[in-house]
């Protein structure tokens, strides 16, 4: 955290001063009340996140598995995503143009913890429900952040807790972390993601993260137990790798570096396309959103026509497809991998600029698919390739290198690939930071501004009405 005084204190005296400030903060009755509230609010937020994810999962299963089966198809036909995504685009366009908060943040602007507001929650839920089950190439993490933070602030207002800027930031972060623990299945990853998104350190880091970690842990307990009790599924960010974990060698290290540079450049291009799609959508939210969504559906249709696989490989977050890819990577031929990479990347870009969701899951899948595709290179194996690919792609898409490494460890269920994951995440992050910044994501319904003065994956405002909340990004 940047010190407020002009002259920094000597290094030798920094730690005692910081420790004294932290002890003073922990003894503050207002902060203690915030910690207690964070422990309590994790329960209702996690229950809401559970039903939200379970509802999305059930609706997606109905549209992409149950309904085609009832009509006599084992997999959806090639044209299936076209009407679904056209409807999705129309619905999201209406939500964006007619509800407060514009249905949540535009995914092309990255993960965002600012602007969470109880008044914007109906639009966030409606836009996510109209996007994710109908085939948007996005994940649910961004709506969950808005849902968790908004609900926490709603409960804060309900019990008439005094409103302060710091209290709003802490309570919003706690709610967001509790909701994130639901989708990642791990309370730690939600807290770490918020550390990097908020970009704070020192006592302020502990001030934000202690409520977030406490609420996230309690929420994870509630979420896990409630899922077992109801028997409902919400999906899980984990996979079983169908090949053995090898010992890392020099070849894995070399290819991981080269792969990270190439992947970061490619992801930067995809994000740039997403921001251009957002510029296009800003000129006519309803019609242009529908056109972009229909374009994403056309990508899925072309993929099915080209390789004969399900269009859901492209028209989805990539979570289920990632699990199948990891379980049997050799079942995917070179043609299928190239086709899914090209079609999903274009669909991802179109959805980033038009629909509502998060950028994490598709970037994980794209990185894993590149790793499997390049695994036959001399000295590179399937598992190191997947680990390096996922870490590099996620770090480039999110600009959160530590969170990207933890996500890879969480997905693989093992720490054996941590060295190559760290190397790929750092190289991917540095590469994308050194590339020219892209255009700013314009507010919905307004003309685009000049190119962004900082890297375009920075968490920018999406044009929703500003609301008090946690820091929305890090200075670049």
C-alpha positions in Angstrom: 0.0 0.0 0.0 1.4 3.4 -0.9 2.2 5.5 2.2 0.3 8.8 2.5 3.3 10.8 3.8 5.7 12.2 1.2 8.9 10.8 2.8 8.9 7.0 3.4 10.0 5.8 6.8 13.3 4.0 7.1 13.1 0.3 6.3 14.2 -0.7 9.8 11.2 1.0 11.4 8.5 0.0 8.9 7.5 -3.3 10.4 7.0 -2.2 14.0 5.0 0.8 12.9 2.8 -1.4 10.6 2.4 -3.9 13.4 1.3 -1.2 15.8 -1.2 0.2 13.3 -2.6 -3.4 12.8 -3.0 -4.0 16.5 -4.7 -0.6 16.9 -7.1 -1.6 14.0 -7.9 -5.0 15.6 -8.8 -3.3 18.9 -11.2 -0.9 17.2 -14.8 -1.8 18.2 -16.1 -0.8 14.8 -13.7 -3.2 13.1 -14.6 -5.9 15.5 -18.3 -5.4 14.8 -17.4 -5.7 11.1 -15.7 -9.0 11.7 -18.7 -10.4 13.6 -21.0 -9.2 10.8 -18.8 -10.9 8.2 -19.1 -14.2 10.0 -22.9 -13.9 10.1 -23.4 -12.6 6.5 -21.5 -15.5 5.0 -24.4 -17.8 5.7 -27.2 -16.0 3.8 -24.9 -15.0 1.0 -23.7 -18.5 0.5 -27.2 -19.8 0.5 -28.2 -17.3 -2.1 -25.1 -18.2 -4.2 -25.9 -21.9 -3.9 -29.5 -21.4 -5.3 -28.2 -19.0 -7.9 -25.6 -21.5 -9.2 -27.9 -24.5 -8.8 -30.6 -22.7 -10.8 -28.2 -21.8 -13.6 -26.9 -25.4 -13.7 -30.3 -26.9 -13.9 -31.5 -24.5 -16.6 -28.3 -25.2 -18.6 -28.8 -28.9 -18.3 -32.4 -28.6 -19.4 -31.6 -26.5 -22.5 -28.5 -28.4 -23.6 -29.1 -32.0 -22.5 -32.7 -32.6 -21.4 -34.6 -30.8 -24.2 -32.4 -32.2 -27.1 -32.8 -35.7 -25.6 -36.6 -35.3 -25.5 -36.5 -34.3 -29.2 -34.5 -37.4 -30.1 -30.9 -36.1 -30.2 -28.1 -37.5 -28.2 -26.3 -34.2 -28.6 -27.6 -30.8 -29.7 -27.7 -30.3 -33.5 -25.4 -27.8 -35.1 -28.1 -25.1 -35.3 -29.1 -25.4 -31.6 -27.0 -22.5 -30.3 -28.3 -20.0 -32.9 -31.9 -19.4 -31.5 -30.7 -19.8 -27.9 -28.0 -17.2 -28.1 -30.2 -14.8 -30.3 -32.8 -14.9 -27.4 -30.0 -14.5 -24.9 -28.8 -11.3 -26.7 -32.2 -9.8 -26.9 -32.9 -10.5 -23.2 -29.6 -9.2 -22.0 -29.9 -6.1 -24.2 -33.3 -5.3 -22.6 -31.9 -5.8 -19.1 -28.9 -3.6 -19.8 -31.0 -0.8 -21.3 -33.9 -0.9 -18.7 -32.5 -1.9 -15.3 -30.3 0.0 -12.9 -26.6 -1.1 -13.0 -26.8 -2.2 -16.7 -27.0 -5.9 -15.7 -23.6 -5.8 -14.1 -20.1 -5.1 -15.3 -19.1 -5.7 -18.9 -16.9 -8.8 -18.9 -14.4 -7.2 -21.3 -13.4 -4.8 -18.5 -12.2 -7.7 -16.3 -13.1 -8.7 -12.8 -14.6 -5.8 -10.8 -15.3 -5.4 -7.1 -16.5 -1.8 -7.3 -20.0 -0.5 -7.8 -21.8 -3.3 -5.9 -25.2 -2.1 -5.0 -28.4 -3.8 -3.7 -30.4 -1.8 -6.2 -28.5 -3.4 -9.1 -29.0 -7.0 -8.0 -32.2 -7.7 -10.0 -30.5 -6.7 -13.2 -27.4 -8.7 -12.4 -29.4 -11.8 -11.7 -31.6 -11.4 -14.8 -28.6 -10.7 -17.1 -26.7 -13.7 -15.8 -29.7 -16.0 -16.1 -30.2 -14.8 -19.7 -26.5 -15.3 -20.6 -24.9 -18.3 -19.0 -27.5 -21.1 -19.4 -28.3 -20.1 -23.0 -24.8 -20.5 -24.2 -22.6 -17.5 -23.3 -18.9 -18.3 -23.5 -18.4 -16.9 -20.0 -18.3 -18.0 -16.4 -20.4 -17.1 -13.4 -17.8 -15.5 -11.2 -18.4 -11.9 -12.0 -22.2 -12.1 -11.3 -21.3 -13.9 -8.1 -19.1 -11.1 -7.0 -21.9 -8.6 -7.6 -24.4 -10.8 -5.9 -22.3 -11.5 -2.8 -21.2 -7.9 -2.4 -24.7 -6.5 -3.1 -26.4 -8.8 -0.7 -23.9 -8.1 2.1 -24.6 -4.4 1.7 -28.3 -5.1 1.6 -28.2 -6.9 5.0 -25.9 -4.1 6.3 -28.6 -1.6 5.4 -31.4 -3.9 6.7 -30.0 -3.9 10.2 -29.3 -0.1 10.0 -25.5 -0.4 10.5 -23.8 3.0 10.2 -22.5 3.5 6.7 -18.9 4.5 6.2 -16.6 4.2 3.2 -14.3 1.8 4.9 -17.2 -0.3 6.3 -18.8 -0.5 2.9 -15.5 -1.7 1.4 -15.0 -4.4 4.1 -18.6 -5.7 4.1 -18.7 -5.7 0.3 -15.5 -7.7 0.1 -16.7 -10.2 2.7 -19.9 -10.8 0.7 -18.0 -11.2 -2.6 -15.6 -13.6 -1.0 -18.4 -15.7 0.5 -20.1 -16.0 -2.9 -16.8 -16.8 -4.8 -16.1 -19.7 -2.4 -19.3 -21.3 -3.8 -18.1 -21.5 -7.4 -14.5 -22.3 -6.7 -15.2 -24.8 -4.0 -12.4 -23.4 -1.9 -12.7 -20.4 0.5 -9.0 -19.5 0.1 -9.1 -18.7 -3.6 -11.9 -16.2 -3.3 -9.9 -14.3 -0.7 -6.7 -14.3 -2.8 -8.6 -13.1 -5.9 -9.9 -10.2 -3.9 -6.4 -9.4 -2.6 -5.1 -9.0 -6.1 -8.2 -7.2 -7.5 -8.2 -4.7 -4.6 -4.4 -4.3 -4.9 -3.8 -3.2 -1.3 -1.2 -4.1 1.2 -0.1 -3.6 4.8 -2.8 -3.0 7.5 -5.3 -2.2 4.8 -4.7 -5.7 3.3 -5.5 -7.4 6.6 -8.4 -5.0 7.1 -10.0 -6.1 3.9 -9.0 -9.7 3.9 -9.8 -10.8 7.4 -13.6 -10.2 7.0 -13.4 -11.6 3.5 -11.6 -14.8 4.6 -13.8 -15.3 7.6 -17.0 -14.9 5.6 -15.6 -17.0 2.8 -14.7 -19.9 5.1 -18.1 -19.9 6.9 -19.9 -19.6 3.5 -17.9 -22.6 2.2 -19.1 -24.8 5.1 -22.7 -23.7 4.5 -22.5 -24.2 0.8 -21.0 -27.7 1.0 -23.4 -28.9 3.6 -26.4 -27.5 1.9 -25.4 -29.1 -1.4 -25.2 -32.5 0.2 -28.6 -32.0 1.9 -30.5 -31.0 -1.2 -28.7 -33.3 -3.6 -28.5 -30.4 -6.2 -25.4 -29.7 -8.2 -23.8 -26.4 -9.0 -20.7 -27.5 -10.8 -17.2 -27.6 -9.5 -13.9 -26.1 -10.7 -12.0 -29.3 -10.5 -11.0 -32.2 -12.8 -9.5 -35.6 -12.8 -6.5 -35.8 -15.0 -6.5 -39.1 -17.0 -2.7 -39.2 -17.5 0.0 -39.6 -14.8 1.8 -36.6 -13.4 5.4 -36.6 -14.7 8.6 -35.2 -13.1 9.4 -31.8 -14.5 12.5 -31.3 -16.5 14.3 -28.7 -18.6 12.0 -29.2 -21.6 8.9 -28.5 -19.6 10.5 -25.2 -18.4 11.6 -24.1 -21.8 8.3 -24.8 -23.5 6.3 -23.3 -20.7 8.1 -19.9 -21.2 7.6 -19.9 -25.0 4.0 -21.1 -24.6 3.3 -18.3 -22.0 4.5 -15.6 -24.3 2.5 -16.9 -27.3 -0.6 -17.5 -25.2 -0.5 -14.1 -23.5 -0.2 -12.4 -26.9 -3.2 -14.4 -28.2 -5.3 -13.7 -25.1 -4.5 -10.0 -25.4 -5.8 -10.1 -29.0 -9.0 -11.9 -27.8 -9.5 -9.2 -25.1 -9.0 -6.5 -27.6 -11.7 -8.0 -29.8 -13.9 -8.2 -26.8 -13.5 -4.5 -26.1 -14.2 -3.7 -29.8 -17.4 -5.7 -29.4 -18.2 -3.6 -26.3 -17.7 -0.4 -28.4 -20.1 -1.8 -31.0 -22.7 -2.8 -28.4 -22.6 0.6 -26.7 -24.1 2.2 -29.9 -27.3 0.1 -29.6 -27.6 -2.2 -26.6 -30.6 -4.3 -27.7 -29.9 -4.9 -31.4 -26.1 -5.0 -31.2 -26.1 -7.3 -28.2 -28.3 -9.7 -30.1 -26.1 -9.6 -33.1 -22.9 -10.3 -31.1 -24.7 -13.2 -29.2 -25.9 -14.6 -32.6 -22.3 -14.4 -33.8 -21.1 -16.4 -30.8 -23.8 -19.0 -31.7 -22.6 -19.1 -35.3 -19.1 -19.9 -34.0 -20.5 -22.9 -32.1 -22.5 -24.0 -35.2 -19.4 -23.8 -37.4 -17.4 -25.9 -34.9 -20.0 -28.6 -34.9 -20.3 -28.6 -38.7 -16.4 -28.8 -39.0 -15.6 -31.6 -36.5 -19.0 -33.2 -35.6 -18.7 -32.6 -31.9 -21.3 -30.9 -29.6 -21.8 -27.1 -30.0 -21.8 -27.0 -26.2 -18.0 -27.3 -26.4 -18.0 -23.7 -27.7 -21.3 -22.3 -26.3 -20.5 -22.8 -22.6 -18.2 -21.5 -19.9 -15.8 -24.4 -20.6 -16.0 -25.9 -17.1 -17.5 -29.3 -18.2 -15.5 -29.5 -21.4 -12.3 -28.9 -19.4 -13.1 -31.9 -17.2 -13.7 -34.1 -20.3 -10.5 -32.8 -21.9 -8.4 -33.5 -18.8 -10.0 -37.0 -18.2 -9.1 -38.2 -21.8 -6.9 -35.7 -23.6 -6.0 -38.2 -26.3 -9.6 -38.4 -27.4 -9.3 -35.0 -29.0 -7.6 -35.0 -32.4 -5.5 -32.1 -33.6 -8.3 -30.9 -35.9 -10.8 -30.8 -33.0 -8.4 -29.0 -30.8 -7.6 -26.3 -33.4 -11.3 -25.9 -34.2 -12.4 -25.5 -30.6 -9.6 -23.0 -29.9 -10.4 -20.8 -32.9 -14.2 -21.0 -32.5 -14.2 -20.6 -28.7 -11.8 -17.7 -28.8 -14.0 -15.7 -31.2 -17.2 -16.6 -29.3 -15.4 -15.6 -26.1 -14.4 -12.2 -27.5 -18.0 -11.6 -28.7 -19.5 -12.6 -25.4 -17.0 -10.5 -23.4 -18.2 -7.4 -25.1 -21.9 -8.1 -25.1 -23.3 -10.6 -22.6 -22.8 -10.9 -18.8 -20.6 -13.2 -16.9 -16.9 -13.6 -16.0 -13.7 -14.3 -17.9 -12.1 -17.0 -15.7 -13.5 -20.3 -17.0 -13.1 -19.8 -20.8 -9.5 -18.7 -20.3 -8.7 -21.8 -18.3 -10.1 -24.0 -21.0 -8.3 -22.2 -23.8 -5.0 -22.5 -21.9 -5.6 -26.2 -21.2 -6.5 -26.9 -24.9 -3.3 -25.2 -26.1 -1.3 -27.3 -23.6 -2.8 -30.5 -24.9 -2.3 -29.4 -28.5 1.4 -28.7 -27.9 2.0 -31.7 -25.6 3.7 -33.8 -28.4 6.6 -31.2 -28.6 9.9 -32.8 -27.6 10.3 -32.6 -23.8 6.8 -31.4 -23.0 4.1 -33.6 -21.5 0.3 -33.3 -21.4 0.1 -32.3 -17.7 2.9 -29.7 -17.7 1.5 -28.4 -21.0 -2.0 -28.0 -19.5 -0.7 -26.5 -16.3 1.5 -23.9 -18.1 -1.3 -23.1 -20.6 -3.9 -22.6 -17.9 -1.6 -20.4 -15.8 -0.5 -18.3 -18.7 -3.9 -17.8 -20.2 -5.6 -17.0 -16.9 -2.8 -14.6 -15.8 -3.1 -12.8 -19.2 -6.9 -12.5 -19.0 -7.2 -11.5 -15.4 -3.9 -9.8 -14.7 -3.9 -11.7 -11.4 -0.8 -14.0 -11.4 -1.0 -15.3 -7.9 -4.7 -16.2 -8.2 -3.9 -17.8 -11.6 -1.4 -20.2 -10.0 -3.8 -21.1 -7.2 -6.5 -21.8 -9.7 -4.3 -24.2 -11.6 -3.4 -26.0 -8.4 -7.1 -26.1 -7.4 -8.1 -27.5 -10.8 -5.4 -30.1 -11.0 -5.8 -31.1 -7.4 -2.1 -31.3 -7.0 0.9 -29.0 -6.3 3.2 -31.1 -8.5 3.0 -28.5 -11.4 3.5 -25.4 -9.3 6.9 -24.5 -10.7 5.8 -24.4 -14.3 2.5 -22.8 -13.3 4.4 -20.0 -11.5 6.8 -19.5 -14.4 4.0 -19.5 -17.0 1.8 -17.1 -15.0 4.7 -14.6 -14.4 5.8 -14.7 -18.0 2.2 -14.4 -19.3 1.5 -11.5 -16.9 4.7 -9.6 -17.8 4.1 -10.2 -21.5 0.5 -8.8 -21.5 1.5 -5.9 -19.3 4.2 -4.9 -21.9 1.8 -5.0 -24.8 0.2 -1.8 -26.0 -2.9 -0.9 -23.9 -6.2 -1.4 -25.7 -9.3 0.7 -26.0 -11.3 1.6 -23.0 -14.6 -0.2 -22.5 -17.3 2.5 -23.1 -20.3 3.1 -20.9 -23.4 1.4 -22.3 -25.2 3.6 -24.8 -22.4 6.2 -25.0 -19.7 6.6 -27.6 -16.3 5.1 -27.0 -13.5 7.2 -25.6 -9.8 7.4 -26.6 -7.6 4.3 -26.1 -7.1 3.4 -22.4 -4.1 5.0 -20.7 -3.4 1.8 -18.9 -3.6 -1.9 -19.9 -7.1 -2.7 -21.0 -7.5 -5.7 -18.6 -7.5 -3.2 -15.7 -10.8 -3.3 -13.9 -12.5 -0.3 -15.5 -16.0 1.0 -14.7 -18.6 -0.3 -17.1 -20.8 2.7 -17.1 -23.1 1.6 -14.3 -24.1 4.2 -11.8 -21.3 4.5 -9.3 -22.0 3.1 -5.9 -19.8 3.0 -2.8 -17.9 -0.2 -2.7 -14.5 -1.8 -2.4 -11.7 -0.6 -4.7 -12.4 -1.4 -8.3 -8.9 -2.0 -9.4 -5.2 -1.4 -9.1 -3.2 1.5 -10.4 -1.1 0.5 -13.3 
